Amino acid sequence: MIVFSMQIVAPDEVRTTLLRALGSLLGPTRVAPGCLDARLYADLDKRKTLLFVEEWASREQFERNLNAEKLNTIVTAIELSREAPVVRVDTVDREEGVDNLAPHRSASRET
């Protein structure tokens, strides 16, 4: 699995523009072959911080979705940011769910 994420600081004067621009990517991305999820988050503690996240079944499907229009929107968002964004493309080898937490919960009760 591939996880693309971009954390960006949206100054007040361009926050709405950034939300609309990044939000416009969600629909087309979600229906693209290989897309597992696409989300746009706003940090409650750091109100100006936005987090755009895509999850892909494979690197090939992620790269196939990076067309010129999408890249232009991402570059525009970066240019509107007050600070340098944090952009990551992570490869996930293993995914675990809430069941992985149960042994830790039991261990913390014993101490």
Secondary structure, 3 states (H helix, E strand, C coil): CEEEEEEEECCHHHHHHHHHHHHHHHHHHHCCCCEEEEEEEECCCCCCEEEEEEEECCHHHHHHCCCHHHHHHHHHHHHHCCCCCEEEEEECCCCCCHHHHHHHHHHHHHC
